[in-house]
Amino acid sequence: MNKTRTLFLMLLSFPALLFAQGLMKPETLQQMKRLGDAGLSPSGDKIVYTVRSIDLDANKGNTDIWIYNFSTKSSHPLANDAANESMPRWSKDGKKIYFLSNKNEKNELWMMNADGSGKRTASSFDNDILLYGIAPSEDKIWIVMEVKLDNVKGSEIYPDLPKATGKVYDDLMARHWDSWADGSYNHIFIADMKNGVITGQATDIMQGERFDSPMKPFGGDEQISWSPDGKSLAYSCKKLSGLDYAVQTNSDVYIYDVASGKTSNLSIGMMGYDKNPSYSPDGKMILWISQAENGNEADRHRIFVHEFASNTGRELTKGFDLDADNASWSSDGSKVYFIANTQATEQIFVFNLNEKKNNPIRQLTSDIANYTSYSIAKSGRDDKIIATRNSMSVPSDIYLVDAKTGQASQLTDVNKEILASIKRADVKKRMVKATDGKDILTWVIYPPDFDPAKKYPALLYCQGGPQSGVSQFYSFRWNMQLMASQGYIVVAPNRRGLPGFGQEWNDQISGDWGGQCMLDLLSAIDDVAKESYVDNDRLGAVGASFGGYSVFWLAGNHNKRFKAFISHNGVYNLESMLATEEIFFYNHEFEGPYWTTPKPKSFVKFSPHTYVANWDTPILIIANEKDYRVPYTQGLEAFSAARMKNIPSRLLTYHDENHWVLKAQNSVMWQREFFSWLDKYLK
């Protein structure tokens, strides 16, 4: 008791001890709340959004619905019981909020008053509702549910063998991302609504079609759009099967006429991805995101607009050398907003359809941050814009963005207490010269309380994709703040092949995986390693997917720069990567299959497994069994090779994780193994 009383008196004497900041730990990431899906009310006076919390002990998460009120400048939960509540959407008068909930053991449509009262179910289907969208008049709704069309399981094909576990396939795609095809497809249904409740039977507008809309694995409600009058529905779909599906990216935008039940292809003849349609407020036009080249998932993302009266279309972003995504109309239809990666950040842009003389595209925001989504409402004569924003330093929150100046002011602070309790690592931009004289924008993250008089170990962060940017993302796995908080300087270059620097820069990686992009990575770490505060004897390289490939490649070509490697779900043997699911990626990136004559140079020069004779550095290899994008046998091959060479190595694998690590306790274990390995060889 005396010791306890003494400690209590000491804390009273030194109150700063009560609020001392500590270093971020792996568990800290699981304590953080994850904000998403924010939407303005029709009058612009409130915001409804979701917040996901993680229960580490229970090893699961829960999503709740919150509301922000501009008049009180405060937030509070609307739906936060033990069920998962998601996809909140406003009624047209702003008095009610629709949402999905699995409270009754299946995902159903629910409805509540704008103050959270009066919660009640609004659907009664046997199957889960995966997504939904209510017509502007609120008399109809589209919903997405799975439809079983094929038998692939042994017990389905042979009823007298109810315990047979085999699956039978005659064509690709037998599996995709993290699941084997089971004969089910995502279909769009349309149903009537009355007083906010679904009535009658739902009509499958894709009856008998063996296609998915939205497209798997990541398509959402952005791929489906009601016309303002509710008479038609636009949706995205890749209506191909088998080998054709696997080797092409040719999806299209389809228009379904509710009255006649007929479907037309709006983007026929456009051969790349065409997706994410959105009707203008007056219904006279429709826009969508389009890529020109079939088979190239990293081709430039363009915004196309089609005018129904003249039956003509045009590209809005012609001459704009960046990817345009998340396109949406202004409240009056005179502008189109979109998000583009520029100079390693994601910013909001606006296209003025009435601008005739000057450049119609204007960059609205310019923060050292990523704007990941936004919502628009009419406010007087102007648009009111709220957006979700994050950076390498802080996770997502909601900001109010001035439609004229782009100035942003923070509205929510969902992780205020946690962020206040941890020390922040500094993130700085550094321009590095490549071997061909071009500039490489590189983020360098310094440990909290960085002291330039000391020497620190450094990590080269190798980005995946291969064409996904090293922007101001906040990752709950590859977290720059966490890595720096463990005492490492992190070097994160935007090497060749990343968006935000023009299509030429982005394209320079295809067919050249082991070429200039690898030189860019080495240029970045060599440049930072010249600093007096970097210990050249304690350098490591880490990365996932193509970043994992980069680690495997560097392991055989680093000329003893590094003392430790970590490759997560990395590509190791380019020939056996044919077991990936989307063959168009394989064909485009390697310029054809390995049996092509002459043999593409990628298989001759750039496969990491051909340089294993040079491996001499400790390596941690992570390979997950449900990863069908980079089959986990890639990691097994690499681990066997490392052990046969008697190189210190470790294999970390999860039978229940895919290309990522999503379960809470698996994530913490992943971080502990990650830093245990680095600390052993770099500290």
Secondary structure, 3 states (H helix, E strand, C coil): CHHHHHHHHHHHHCHHHHHCCECCCHHHHHHCCEEEEEEECCCCCEEEEEEEEEECCCCEEEEEEEEEECCCCEEEEEECCCCCEEEEEECCCCCEEEEEECCCCCCEEEEEECCCCCCEECCCCCCCCCEEEECCCCCEEEEEEEEECCCCEHHHHCCCCCCCCCECCCCCCCEECCEECCCEEEEEEEEEEECCEEEEEEEECCCCCCCCCCCCCCCCHHHEEECCCCCEEEEEECCCCHHHHHHCCCCEEEEEECCCCCEEECCCCCCCCEEEEEECCCCCEEEEEECCCCCCCCCCCEEEEEECCCCEEEECCCCCCCCCEEEEECCCCCEEEEEEEECCEEEEEEEECCCCCCCCEEECCCCCCEEEEEEEEEECCEEEEEEEEECCCCCCEEEEECCCCCCEEECCCCCHHHHHHECCCEEEEEEEECCCCCEEEEEEEECCCCCCCCCEEEEEEECCCCCCCCCCCCCCCCCHHHHHHCCCEEEEECCCCCCCCCHHHHHCCCCCCCCHHHHHHHHHHHHHHCCCCEEEEEEEEEEECHHHHHHHHHHCCCCCCCCEEEEECCCCCCCHHHHCCCHHHHHHHHCCCCCCCCCCHHHHHCCHHHHHHHCCCCEEEECCCCCCCCCCHHHHHHHHHHHHCCCCEEEECCCCCCCCCCCHHHHHHHHHHHHHHHHHHHC
